Amino acid sequence: MTTKKLLLLSTLLLFIVSLHNTAFAQKKEFSITGKVIDDDLKVPLEYATVIVTKVSDPSYVNGGVTDLKGNFSIEVPAGIYNVKIEFISFQSKSFNSKDINADLDLGTIQLGLSTNSLDEVVVRAETTQVEVRLDKKIYNIGKDLTTAGGTVSDALNNVPAVTVDVEGAISLRGNQNVKILINGKPSAMAGFGSTDVLGQLPADAIERVEVITSPSARYDAEGTAGILNIILRKEKTLGFNGSLTTNIGIPETYGATANVNLRTDKYNIFNTTGYNYRKGPGNAFFDTRYTNGDFDRVIENRDYDRLNRGFNTNLGVEYYLNDMSSITATGFWRFGNDKDITENFTQKFNDGILELETLREEVQEEKDNSFQFALNYITKFNEKGHKLTADFQYEKSSDEEPSFITETPLFENTPGLAGFLPSEKVLNEEDQTEYLIQADYVLPFGENSQFEAGYRGNFKEEITDYRLDVQDPISEQLVLSPLTNIFSYTENVNALYTQYGTKFGEFSFLLGLRLENTQLKGDIDSPLTDAEIEEEFGFPIDTNFDNNYLGLFPTVNLIYELSETENVTLGYNRRINRPRGWFINPFPSRSSRTNVFQGNPNLAPSYANAYDLGYLKRWDKLTLTSSVYYQYETNAFERVQQGTGQLFNGTEIIRTIPINLSSEQRIGAEAGVLYNPAKWLRLNGSFNYFQFEKDGEYNDIDYSNKNNSWFARFSSKVSLPAKIDWQTNAFYRGQQENSQTKSDGILSIDMALSKDLFKDKATLTLNVSDLLNSRKRNSTTITDRFVQDSEFQWRERQITLSLMYRFNQKKETQRRRPAGNDDGGDYEG
């Protein structure tokens, strides 16, 4: 072969090899590997998120999650990349401008918990996690075994400073004037101000509860006791993951709840869907001694047979427009189909001799629909917290309650004594519509300062259509009663706020001012004239009112860090308590013919000034949180009982009505302890003491009184061998007294056992609610016309067995959340 041919062949071979190498180089991908661990516990972090973006092409995004051992491996073509490691509750870590032309091992990456929050001090514990901020405490209750298979109301009853009474009414520090929010907003999920719905939503849907005793200006000014903000779950890990919980119990209970989440780099879809079937037997006893009327003593024994069936679903989609902006759409729908049967066995006496015995039966059905749609838009101007958020929310709720009431004489000492006991047919229909528009702007500046301003408009209308048909004694046909009416109630609130916070040295403060205009409108459409209504109810009633209230609500929150483990907080805020629709509707609801509840349309809002001084101290295994507080409220609400002078078959009708007192003062102190003496034992307890003094009169009756009460709770969690946990919760509420009624103390104990199964992918839990069946309210009411002893048990002891199965999801552990991981940033209310 000639030299010329050899040279040509060599050139050709070199060209082919070059093409092959170029093609190989273009196709070859390199691995980015590493291991992510907790820098404190030195344990692997499973499901940590790894995000890889190309510097020259921001649209290129790759990534994955760590495995059980915290390892990850991501394949990328050659190029220059930014690598970011994230894990919920931890600070993220970035590796920028990495030139990848070979495999890259980032080694062991340690993620730490954030400690530089402007206003956050954090306490870690497995049973209860507490974060103390300038304006609130945050409790993570997701691992409370005694709430497994339970409802949101059950979960709230285990939150320090919060109590849920035997009828489901929620109090904060012993005060029922508490505002309930869902994800920071009024919501149909909380029942438009009524707390009944919370007894039907699953506790599994809760991520955390914020107890806000000194709300910042960003919050509604409503709720003189403060705010409970329930944050629902929304997973933040990449991929498809979730959990399924089923439960069964005695009395007859069963249900299922699914929490699922699908997250990619561009969107996050999350859903919680649940169905529950629950029977709730209850009972009550009333022994009333009268000073006038045909009978001097009436004894009532009531049995409640309740059936609750409910379906609820919450679907949300969060779409990331870019790295700095996102829009979230959520829809919530709840459908309830309930049936309650109440039997009221009544005995009437004179001088100890039984004169009359009757049985009253009320069958009430309830069908309710609630729908909510919400849009949230957020744009971040930088990574330092400068952002703008906008919200729109629409809610629609309808409730239909038909009931039929019959009463039958069982014994008459004198024939004909019972007289005619007419049957009643009641149809109560409620429609509620609410709109919310909100915008919030946050501007951090300097090293540790932040300015915030915003607007919120809340527009609500409630229409109650009440129809009462009463059996005519002559024709024995049902005839329309003049008490039939339509009550329309509108509440419009427009608010502007601004606040400023900063930190210098160990001292931080947050100052705010909120301006709110409240319009309360009501219209009563009734066949009765105003004079007839006044005669019927015993006091003048404005059947068409339009009231406007303009108020300024300042807030001051301070914190001084004595050390990294010790701080003192001080808060002041002014609050308003607006009367709810059922507190204003004057047409009565009747638990019996002689005991009625009646709203008062003359109610005016009450206002309160509240002060709170807190102290926190952390040791190695022990954490103490404490505070003292004082509140002065004008036009405070009080529910009073009074004789109406009207008789039904010889028995005087007793009316319960809300009124405005001139003032109420409250002073109290609370303390909470978290103690983890060993890995297998975790203890926590809290104690709250309060004293209130009320001053005022109504209808020439002085309702002034002074009383004190207290409540305490204790929880212990023991980790046993074979991955078994045992938890016991005990609660005691001390004796309470108001101007008319004295209530005995109440003790209740909940207990639960849980075991992990299938390599920690599932948890089986057995819990007993009200172990001693002692959650009963015993009260004595004394007025100038009657004395009444009563016992009431809303729900009897409940035993529940639940199974939770997790897929592509790590078993939940209680960890501190990093600064700014709250909805809206460090200063958000």
C-alpha positions in Angstrom: 0.0 0.0 0.0 1.4 3.4 -1.0 2.2 6.0 1.6 -0.6 8.2 0.1 -3.2 5.5 0.6 -2.0 4.8 4.1 -2.3 8.4 5.0 -5.8 8.6 3.5 -6.9 5.5 5.4 -5.4 6.8 8.7 -7.2 10.1 8.2 -10.5 8.2 7.6 -10.1 6.0 10.7 -9.3 9.1 12.8 -12.4 10.9 11.5 -14.6 7.8 12.3 -13.2 7.5 15.8 -13.7 11.3 16.3 -17.3 11.0 15.2 -17.9 8.1 17.5 -16.3 9.8 20.5 -18.3 13.0 19.8 -21.5 11.1 19.6 -20.6 9.2 22.7 -19.7 12.4 24.5 -23.1 13.9 23.5 -25.0 10.9 24.7 -23.1 10.2 27.9 -24.7 11.2 31.2 -22.9 11.7 34.5 -24.1 10.8 38.0 -24.6 13.3 40.8 -24.6 11.4 44.0 -24.6 12.0 47.8 -26.0 11.2 51.1 -28.3 13.5 53.2 -28.3 13.3 57.0 -29.7 15.2 60.0 -26.7 17.3 61.4 -28.0 16.9 64.9 -29.1 13.3 65.1 -26.7 12.1 62.4 -29.4 9.9 60.9 -30.3 9.6 57.2 -33.1 11.8 55.9 -35.4 9.7 53.8 -37.4 11.5 51.0 -35.2 14.6 51.1 -35.7 16.4 47.8 -32.9 17.0 45.3 -33.4 19.6 42.6 -31.0 20.0 39.7 -31.3 23.0 37.3 -29.2 23.9 34.3 -27.5 27.3 34.6 -27.7 28.0 30.8 -31.3 26.7 30.4 -33.6 27.4 33.4 -36.3 25.3 31.8 -34.2 22.2 32.4 -35.1 20.7 35.8 -34.2 17.3 37.0 -34.2 15.7 40.5 -35.4 13.0 42.8 -35.6 12.0 46.5 -33.3 10.2 48.8 -33.8 6.5 49.7 -34.1 4.9 53.1 -30.4 5.4 53.8 -30.5 9.0 52.7 -28.7 8.3 49.4 -29.5 9.8 46.0 -28.2 9.5 42.4 -29.3 11.7 39.5 -28.2 11.3 35.9 -27.5 14.5 33.9 -25.7 15.4 30.6 -22.5 17.4 30.7 -23.0 21.0 31.6 -23.1 23.5 34.4 -25.7 23.0 37.1 -27.1 24.2 40.4 -28.0 21.5 42.9 -30.4 22.2 45.8 -31.1 19.8 48.7 -34.4 20.4 50.6 -36.2 18.6 53.4 -39.3 19.8 55.1 -38.5 21.2 58.6 -34.8 21.8 57.6 -32.7 24.5 56.1 -32.0 23.8 52.4 -28.4 23.6 51.0 -27.3 24.6 47.6 -24.3 23.8 45.4 -24.1 26.3 42.6 -22.4 26.4 39.2 -21.1 22.8 39.3 -19.3 22.0 36.0 -20.4 18.4 35.4 -18.2 16.6 32.9 -17.6 13.5 35.0 -19.4 11.7 37.9 -19.8 14.1 40.9 -20.0 12.8 44.5 -21.2 15.6 46.8 -20.4 13.3 49.8 -22.4 13.5 53.1 -24.6 16.5 53.2 -25.8 17.6 56.6 -29.0 19.6 56.9 -29.7 21.6 60.0 -32.8 23.0 61.6 -33.2 26.8 61.2 -32.2 28.8 64.3 -32.1 32.4 62.9 -35.9 33.2 62.8 -36.7 36.7 63.8 -39.5 35.7 66.2 -39.4 31.9 66.6 -38.4 29.8 69.6 -38.9 26.1 69.1 -39.4 23.2 71.4 -39.1 19.6 70.3 -41.1 16.7 71.7 -42.6 13.7 70.2 -46.1 13.9 71.8 -46.5 17.6 71.3 -44.4 20.1 69.4 -44.6 23.7 70.4 -43.3 26.8 68.6 -43.5 30.1 70.5 -43.7 33.1 68.3 -44.4 36.8 68.9 -48.1 36.4 68.4 -49.0 32.7 68.8 -48.1 29.2 69.9 -48.1 26.4 67.3 -49.0 22.9 68.3 -48.3 19.9 66.1 -50.8 17.2 67.2 -50.4 14.8 64.3 -48.9 12.1 66.4 -51.4 12.1 69.2 -52.5 8.4 69.4 -55.8 9.2 71.2 -57.1 11.1 68.2 -56.6 8.2 65.8 -59.9 7.7 64.0 -61.3 10.7 65.8 -62.5 14.1 64.6 -61.1 17.6 64.6 -63.0 18.4 67.8 -61.3 15.4 69.5 -57.9 16.7 68.4 -58.6 20.2 69.6 -59.5 18.9 73.0 -55.9 17.8 73.4 -54.4 21.2 72.7 -53.1 23.1 75.8 -55.3 26.1 76.7 -58.2 24.7 74.6 -61.2 22.9 76.0 -64.2 21.3 74.2 -67.2 20.9 76.4 -69.7 18.1 76.5 -71.8 19.8 73.8 -68.8 20.4 71.5 -68.4 24.1 72.3 -64.8 25.2 72.0 -63.2 27.5 74.6 -59.8 29.1 74.8 -58.6 29.7 78.4 -62.1 29.1 79.5 -63.6 31.7 77.1 -66.0 30.5 74.3 -65.6 33.8 72.3 -62.9 32.2 70.2 -62.6 32.6 66.4 -62.0 29.4 64.4 -60.0 29.7 61.1 -59.0 27.1 58.6 -55.7 27.8 56.9 -55.8 31.4 58.2 -59.3 32.2 56.8 -63.0 31.8 57.8 -64.2 28.7 56.2 -67.2 26.5 55.6 -65.0 23.7 56.8 -65.4 25.2 60.3 -69.2 25.6 59.9 -69.5 29.3 59.3 -68.9 30.1 63.0 -70.7 27.0 64.4 -68.3 24.3 65.5 -70.6 21.4 64.7 -68.8 20.6 61.5 -65.5 20.1 63.4 -67.1 17.1 65.0 -67.4 15.4 61.6 -64.1 16.3 59.9 -61.3 13.7 60.5 -58.4 14.6 62.8 -56.0 13.0 60.3 -56.5 16.1 58.1 -54.7 18.4 60.6 -51.1 19.3 60.2 -51.0 21.7 63.2 -53.0 24.0 65.3 -52.0 27.6 66.0 -53.2 29.0 69.3 -53.2 32.7 68.9 -53.8 34.5 72.2 -52.2 37.8 71.1 -53.1 38.1 67.4 -51.1 40.4 65.2 -52.9 43.1 63.1 -52.9 40.7 60.1 -55.6 38.6 61.7 -59.3 39.4 62.0 -60.0 41.4 65.1 -62.9 39.0 65.9 -62.8 36.7 68.9 -62.2 38.3 72.3 -60.6 35.1 73.6 -58.3 34.8 70.6 -58.0 32.6 67.5 -57.6 28.9 66.8 -56.1 28.5 63.3 -56.3 24.9 62.0 -53.7 24.2 59.3 -54.6 21.2 57.0 -52.1 18.8 55.6 -50.4 19.5 52.2 -47.4 17.2 51.5 -44.2 18.9 50.2 -42.2 15.9 49.0 -41.7 15.1 45.3 -43.6 12.1 43.8 -46.8 10.4 44.7 -47.4 9.7 48.3 -50.1 9.5 50.9 -51.9 7.5 53.5 -55.1 5.7 54.1 -56.8 5.4 57.4 -59.8 3.2 58.3 -61.5 2.9 61.6 -64.3 1.0 63.3 -65.7 1.5 66.8 -68.3 1.0 69.6 -70.9 2.6 69.7 -71.3 1.8 66.1 -68.7 3.8 64.2 -66.8 3.3 61.0 -65.0 5.5 58.5 -62.1 5.9 56.1 -59.9 8.9 55.2 -57.4 9.1 52.4 -54.6 11.7 52.2 -52.8 11.7 48.8 -50.3 14.0 47.2 -48.7 14.2 43.8 -45.9 16.7 43.4 -43.6 17.5 40.5 -41.3 20.4 39.8 -44.2 22.3 38.2 -47.3 21.4 40.3 -48.5 19.9 43.5 -51.9 18.1 43.7 -53.2 17.2 47.1 -56.4 15.7 48.3 -58.1 14.6 51.5 -61.3 12.5 51.2 -63.2 10.9 54.0 -66.4 9.2 55.0 -67.7 8.7 58.5 -70.6 6.9 60.0 -71.1 7.5 63.7 -73.8 6.8 66.3 -73.6 9.1 69.3 -75.9 8.1 72.1 -76.3 10.7 74.9 -78.5 11.4 77.8 -79.7 14.2 80.1 -81.6 14.7 83.3 -83.4 17.8 84.6 -85.0 18.2 88.0 -86.8 21.6 88.2 -88.6 23.0 91.3 -91.0 25.9 90.5 -92.3 28.7 92.8 -95.5 29.1 90.6 -97.5 27.1 88.2 -99.8 24.0 88.5 -96.9 21.7 89.3 -94.1 22.4 91.9 -91.7 19.9 90.5 -90.9 18.6 87.0 -88.4 15.8 86.2 -87.2 15.2 82.7 -85.1 12.2 81.5 -83.9 12.5 77.9 -82.2 10.0 75.7 -80.4 11.1 72.5 -79.9 8.6 69.7 -77.8 10.5 67.1 -76.7 9.1 63.7 -74.1 11.2 61.8 -73.2 10.2 58.2 -70.8 12.5 56.4 -68.7 12.7 53.3 -66.0 15.4 52.8 -63.3 16.0 50.2 -60.7 18.7 49.8 -58.9 18.9 46.5 -56.1 21.4 45.7 -53.7 22.1 42.9 -50.7 24.3 43.4 -49.0 25.4 40.1 -45.6 26.9 40.1 -45.6 29.6 37.5 -41.8 30.1 38.0 -39.3 29.8 40.8 -40.9 32.9 42.4 -44.6 32.7 41.8 -47.4 30.1 42.2 -51.1 29.9 42.1 -53.2 27.5 44.2 -56.8 26.5 43.6 -58.7 24.4 46.2 -62.2 23.1 46.4 -63.9 21.6 49.5 -67.2 19.8 49.6 -69.0 18.3 52.5 -72.3 16.4 52.6 -74.0 15.3 55.8 -77.1 13.1 56.2 -77.9 12.9 59.9 -80.8 11.6 62.0 -81.5 12.4 65.6 -84.1 10.8 67.8 -84.7 12.4 71.2 -87.0 10.9 73.8 -88.1 13.1 76.7 -89.7 11.2 79.6 -91.4 13.8 81.8 -92.9 13.5 85.3 -94.8 16.3 87.0 -95.4 16.4 90.8 -97.3 18.3 93.4 -96.3 17.9 97.1 -94.3 14.8 96.2 -97.3 13.1 94.4 -96.9 12.1 90.8 -99.7 13.9 88.9 -98.7 13.4 85.2 -96.3 11.3 83.1 -95.6 12.0 79.4 -93.3 10.8 76.7 -92.2 13.4 74.1 -90.4 12.1 71.0 -88.7 14.3 68.4 -87.4 12.8 65.2 -85.1 15.2 63.4 -83.3 14.7 60.1 -80.6 16.9 58.7 -79.1 17.2 55.3 -76.4 19.7 54.8 -74.2 20.7 51.9 -71.1 22.9 52.1 -69.0 24.0 49.2 -65.9 26.2 49.2 -63.7 27.3 46.4 -60.5 29.3 47.0 -57.7 30.8 44.8 -54.4 31.9 46.2 -51.7 33.7 44.3 -48.2 34.4 45.7 -45.2 36.1 44.0 -41.9 36.5 45.6 -39.7 39.4 44.6 -36.6 37.9 46.2 -35.6 35.1 48.5 -35.6 37.4 51.6 -39.3 37.4 52.1 -40.4 40.3 49.9 -43.7 39.1 48.5 -47.3 39.8 47.6 -50.2 37.4 48.1 -53.8 37.6 47.0 -56.7 35.4 48.0 -60.3 34.9 46.8 -62.7 32.6 48.5 -66.3 31.7 47.8 -68.4 29.5 50.1 -72.0 28.2 49.9 -73.7 26.2 52.6 -77.3 24.9 52.9 -78.9 23.0 55.7 -82.3 21.4 55.9 -83.7 20.2 59.2 -87.2 18.7 59.1 -88.5 17.3 62.5 -91.7 15.9 63.8 -92.6 16.1 67.5 -95.2 14.0 69.3 -96.1 13.9 73.0 -98.2 11.1 74.6 -99.5 10.9 78.2 -98.4 7.7 80.0 -100.0 8.3 83.4 -102.6 10.8 84.7 -103.5 11.0 88.3 -106.6 12.9 87.3 -108.2 11.9 83.9 -107.9 14.8 81.4 -105.1 16.4 83.4 -102.7 16.3 80.4 -105.1 18.1 78.2 -104.5 18.3 74.5 -100.8 17.6 73.6 -100.5 18.8 70.0 -98.0 17.3 67.6 -95.6 19.7 65.9 -93.9 19.7 62.5 -90.9 21.9 62.1 -88.9 22.7 59.0 -85.8 24.7 59.4 -83.8 25.7 56.3 -80.6 27.7 56.4 -78.7 29.0 53.4 -75.3 30.8 54.0 -73.1 32.5 51.4 -69.7 34.0 52.1 -67.1 35.8 50.0 -63.6 36.7 51.0 -61.1 39.0 49.2 -57.7 39.5 50.6 -54.3 41.0 49.7 -51.1 41.0 51.8 -47.8 42.7 51.0 -44.6 41.9 52.9 -41.4 44.0 52.6 -38.4 43.0 54.6 -35.6 45.6 54.8 -32.4 45.9 56.7 -31.0 42.9 58.5 -33.9 42.1 60.7 -36.9 44.4 59.9 -40.2 43.8 58.1 -43.1 46.0 57.0 -46.5 44.5 56.1 -49.8 45.9 54.9 -53.0 44.4 53.6 -56.8 44.4 53.0 -59.5 41.8 53.8 -63.1 42.0 52.9 -65.5 39.4 54.3 -69.1 39.4 53.1 -71.6 36.9 54.6 -75.3 36.4 54.3 -77.4 33.9 56.3 -81.1 33.2 55.5 -83.1 31.1 58.0 -86.5 29.9 56.9 -88.4 28.6 59.9 -91.8 26.9 59.5 -93.8 25.6 62.4 -97.0 23.6 62.0 -99.0 22.8 65.2 -101.8 20.3 65.5 -105.2 22.0 66.0 -107.1 20.7 69.0 -110.5 20.7 67.2 -109.7 19.5 63.7 -106.5 17.6 64.8 -104.9 18.8 61.6 -101.5 20.6 61.4 -102.0 24.3 61.1 -99.4 27.0 60.3 -98.2 28.7 63.5 -97.7 32.5 63.6 -94.1 31.8 64.8 -93.3 30.8 61.2 -90.8 33.3 59.9 -87.8 34.1 57.6 -84.8 35.7 59.2 -82.1 37.3 56.9 -78.8 38.3 58.5 -75.9 40.0 56.8 -72.4 40.6 58.1 -70.0 42.6 56.1 -66.5 43.4 57.4 -63.9 45.5 55.5 -60.5 45.8 57.1 -57.1 47.5 56.4 -54.0 46.8 58.4 -50.4 47.6 58.6 -47.6 46.3 60.9 -43.9 46.7 61.4 -41.5 44.4 63.2 -37.8 44.4 63.9 -35.1 42.8 65.9 -32.1 44.5 67.5 -29.9 42.5 69.8 -31.9 40.1 71.9 -35.1 42.3 71.6 -37.8 41.9 69.0 -41.1 43.7 68.5 -44.1 43.6 66.2 -46.4 46.7 66.2 -49.7 46.8 64.2 -52.9 48.7 63.6 -56.1 47.3 62.1 -59.1 49.4 60.9 -62.3 47.4 60.6 -65.8 48.5 59.5 -68.6 46.1 60.5 -72.1 46.2 59.0 -74.7 44.0 60.7 -78.1 43.9 59.0 -81.1 41.8 59.9 -84.6 41.5 58.6 -87.5 39.4 60.1 -90.4 38.5 57.8 -93.1 37.3 60.2 -96.9 37.2 60.2 -96.7 38.7 63.7 -96.8 42.5 64.1 -94.0 44.2 66.1 -96.4 44.5 69.0 -97.3 40.8 68.9 -93.6 39.9 68.7 -92.9 42.0 71.7 -95.7 40.4 73.6 -94.6 36.9 72.5 -91.0 37.4 73.5 -91.4 39.8 76.4 -89.2 42.6 75.2 -89.0 45.0 72.2 -87.4 43.6 69.1 -86.1 45.6 66.1 -87.4 43.4 63.2 -85.3 45.4 60.6 -81.9 46.7 61.8 -78.8 48.0 60.0 -75.9 48.7 62.4 -72.5 50.0 61.5 -69.4 49.8 63.7 -66.0 51.4 62.9 -63.1 50.4 65.1 -59.4 50.7 65.5 -57.6 47.6 66.8 -53.9 48.1 67.8 -51.6 45.2 68.6 -48.2 45.1 70.3 -46.1 42.0 70.6 -42.6 42.0 72.2 -40.0 39.3 72.8 -36.8 39.4 74.8 -34.3 36.5 74.5 -32.6 36.1 77.8 -30.5 33.3 76.2 -30.8 30.8 73.4 -33.1 28.7 75.7 -35.0 31.4 77.6 -37.2 34.2 76.6 -39.9 36.6 77.8 -42.9 37.8 75.6 -45.4 40.6 76.1 -48.5 41.1 74.0 -51.4 43.6 73.9 -54.4 43.6 71.5 -57.9 45.0 71.2 -60.6 42.6 70.0 -64.2 42.5 68.9 -66.9 39.8 69.4 -69.7 40.0 66.9 -73.0 38.2 67.7 -73.5 35.2 65.5 -76.7 34.6 63.5 -78.3 32.1 65.9 -77.5 34.4 68.8 -79.6 37.1 67.1 -82.6 35.1 65.7 -85.4 35.7 68.2 -87.5 32.7 67.2 -87.0 29.8 69.6 -85.5 26.4 69.2 -87.1 23.9 71.7 -85.4 21.0 73.4 -88.7 20.6 75.2 -92.0 22.4 75.3 -91.0 24.2 78.5 -87.3 24.8 77.8 -86.5 27.1 74.9 -83.4 28.9 73.5 -84.1 32.3 72.0 -81.8 34.7 70.2 -81.7 38.4 70.9 -81.6 40.8 67.9 -80.8 43.7 70.2 -77.3 42.2 70.9 -74.4 44.6 70.2 -70.8 43.6 69.6 -68.5 43.4 72.6 -65.0 44.8 72.8 -62.0 43.6 74.8 -58.5 44.8 75.7 -56.2 41.9 76.4 -52.7 41.6 77.8 -50.4 38.6 77.9 -47.0 38.1 79.6 -45.2 34.9 78.7 -42.0 33.1 79.8 -40.3 30.1 78.2 -37.3 28.1 79.5 -35.7 25.1 77.9 -33.4 22.6 79.6 -31.9 19.4 78.1 -35.0 17.2 78.7 -37.5 19.7 80.1 -39.3 22.7 78.6 -41.5 25.1 80.5 -43.9 27.5 78.9 -46.0 29.9 81.0 -48.0 33.1 80.9 -50.2 35.4 82.8 -53.0 37.3 81.1 -55.7 39.9 81.8 -58.7 40.9 79.7 -61.3 43.6 80.1 -64.4 43.3 78.0 -67.4 45.7 77.6 -70.8 44.6 76.4 -69.8 41.0 77.2 -72.2 38.3 76.2 -74.0 36.2 78.9 -76.6 33.5 78.5 -79.3 33.8 81.2 -82.3 31.7 82.0 -85.6 33.3 83.0 -89.2 32.4 83.5 -91.5 33.8 80.8 -94.7 33.8 82.9 -96.2 31.6 80.1 -97.6 28.2 81.0 -97.8 25.0 79.0 -100.2 22.5 80.6 -99.5 24.1 83.9 -95.7 24.3 83.6 -94.0 27.6 83.2 -91.8 28.0 80.1 -88.2 28.7 80.8 -86.3 30.8 78.3 -82.5 30.9 77.7 -81.4 34.2 76.1 -78.1 35.9 75.3 -77.7 39.4 76.7 -75.1 42.2 76.8 -73.7 42.8 80.3 -71.9 46.0 81.1 -68.5 44.5 81.6 -66.4 41.4 82.2 -62.9 41.1 83.7 -60.7 38.0 83.3 -57.4 37.3 84.8 -55.5 34.0 84.6 -52.3 32.1 84.5 -51.2 29.0 82.6 -48.2 26.8 82.5 -47.1 23.9 80.4 -44.3 21.3 80.8 -42.8 19.0 78.3 -40.5 16.4 79.9 -38.6 13.6 78.1 -36.7 11.8 80.8 -35.9 8.8 78.6 -36.2 7.8 75.0 -39.1 5.5 75.9 -41.0 8.0 78.1 -42.4 11.3 77.1 -44.6 13.4 79.5 -46.4 16.7 79.1 -48.9 18.6 81.2 -50.6 21.9 81.4 -52.5 23.9 84.0 -54.7 26.9 83.5 -56.3 29.0 86.2 -58.6 31.9 85.5 -60.9 34.3 87.4 -63.7 36.3 85.9 -65.9 39.0 87.3 -69.1 40.1 85.5 -71.0 43.3 86.2 -74.5 44.1 84.7 -78.3 43.7 85.0 -81.1 42.8 82.6 -84.8 43.3 83.2 -84.1 44.7 86.6 -82.2 41.5 87.6 -78.6 41.9 88.7 -76.4 39.3 87.0 -73.1 40.5 88.5 -70.9 37.7 89.9 -67.3 36.8 90.5 -66.0 33.3 90.1 -62.8 31.4 89.4 -62.1 28.0 87.8 -59.3 26.0 86.4 -58.5 23.1 84.2 -55.5 20.8 83.8 -54.4 18.1 81.4 -51.7 15.4 81.5 -50.3 13.1 78.8 -47.8 10.3 79.0 -46.5 8.3 76.1 -44.5 5.1 76.7 -42.6 3.2 74.0 -42.8 -0.5 74.7 -40.9 -3.3 73.1 -42.1 -4.7 69.7 -42.8 -1.2 68.4 -45.8 -0.6 70.7 -46.7 2.8 72.0 -49.0 3.5 74.9 -50.5 6.9 75.5 -52.8 8.2 78.3 -54.4 11.6 78.4 -56.2 12.9 81.5 -58.2 16.1 81.7 -59.9 17.8 84.6 -62.0 20.9 84.5 -62.7 22.5 87.9 -66.0 23.8 89.2 -67.5 26.7 87.3 -70.1 29.3 88.3 -71.8 32.3 86.7 -74.6 34.5 87.9 -77.2 31.7 87.9 -75.5 28.4 87.3 -72.9 26.4 89.3 -71.3 23.4 87.4 -69.4 20.6 89.0 -65.9 19.6 87.9 -65.4 17.1 85.1 -62.8 14.4 84.8 -62.1 12.5 81.6 -59.4 10.0 80.6 -58.5 8.8 77.1 -56.2 5.9 76.5 -54.6 4.4 73.3 -52.2 1.7 72.2 -50.5 1.6 68.8 -48.2 -0.8 67.0 -46.2 -0.3 63.8 -46.6 -3.0 61.1 -45.2 -3.9 57.7 -41.8 -2.3 58.3 -43.3 0.9 59.7 -45.6 1.4 56.6 -48.7 0.9 58.8 -49.9 1.7 62.3 -52.7 -0.1 64.1 -54.2 2.0 67.0 -56.8 1.1 69.6 -58.1 4.1 71.6 -60.8 4.6 74.2 -62.3 8.0 74.5 -63.7 8.9 78.0 -62.5 5.7 79.6 -64.5 6.2 82.8 -67.6 7.4 80.9 -67.4 10.5 83.2 -67.6 13.3 80.7 -70.8 14.7 82.1 -71.9 18.2 83.1 -73.7 18.4 86.5 -75.2 21.8 87.2 -77.5 23.7 89.5 -79.3 26.8 88.3 -81.0 29.1 90.8 -83.4 32.0 89.9 -86.2 33.8 91.7 -88.8 31.5 89.9 -87.2 28.1 89.8 -84.3 25.9 90.9 -83.0 23.3 88.5 -80.5 20.4 88.9 -79.3 18.8 85.7 -76.9 16.3 84.3 -75.9 16.2 80.6 -73.8 13.8 78.6 -73.4 14.6 75.0 -71.6 11.4 73.9 -70.9 8.2 75.8 -67.6 6.3 76.0 -66.2 5.5 72.6 -63.8 2.6 71.6 -62.1 2.9 68.2 -59.8 0.7 66.3 -58.0 2.3 63.4 -55.4 1.3 60.8 -53.2 3.8 58.9 -51.2 2.6 55.9 -48.6 4.9 54.3 -47.3 4.6 50.8 -44.2 6.4 49.5 -44.3 8.3 52.8 -42.0 8.3 55.8 -43.6 7.7 59.2 -44.3 11.1 60.6 -41.9 12.5 63.2 -42.3 15.7 65.2 -39.7 18.2 64.1 -39.1 21.8 64.2 -40.1 23.7 61.1 -37.7 26.2 59.7 -38.2 29.9 59.7 -40.4 31.2 56.9 -42.0 27.7 56.4 -45.2 29.1 57.8 -47.9 30.3 55.5 -46.9 33.9 54.9 -43.5 34.2 56.5 -42.2 34.9 60.0 -44.5 37.8 60.8 -47.6 36.3 59.4 -50.7 36.2 61.4 
